[in-house]
Amino acid sequence: MENKGGKSNEKVQLLVNAIRFRKPYTANDFQVTASELKVKKESYHLSKIKSIELKRLGFKDNVVKVTTYAILLSAATWAFVPEFGFFALLIALILALVSMRKYELKVEFKGTDETGDYWVSIARCWTEDEFHILENIYTELKSRI
């Protein structure tokens, strides 16, 4: 009986991931070497990383992101093709809602010019399983920085 529930839950999760246009993170997506962090196909030099943060994104974080995307996309459309501005707003809202995440792994890089240090989100996820993977990476990186 539990096996059917597990398979059903997996199917639901696959459907949710398809709707969200994403592939969930696995432990194999992250690799920490002596000199760099690799996340899927991107690599980051550990010597340039100043700090790391694992954050649970709240309602406010996601609302700000959704609103910003919707306003920027619809404003650009209204400026050039006003008759499609409302449709652009709806599409932007839907895309922003689909891209919402629950957890985020961010790193702060040392600035190489006068602009200063800056934060970059290197992984954003939704599920508890992915969060545990990010926790492990966070712990490993924290000890190396």
Secondary structure, 3 states (H helix, E strand, C coil): CHHHHHHHHHHHHHHHHHHCCCCCCCHHHEEECCCEEEECCEEEEHHHEEEEEEEECCHHHHHHHHHHHHHHHHHHHHHHCHHHHHHHHHHHHHHHHHCCCCEEEEEEECCCCCCCCEEEEEEEECCHHHHHHHHHHHHHHHHHC
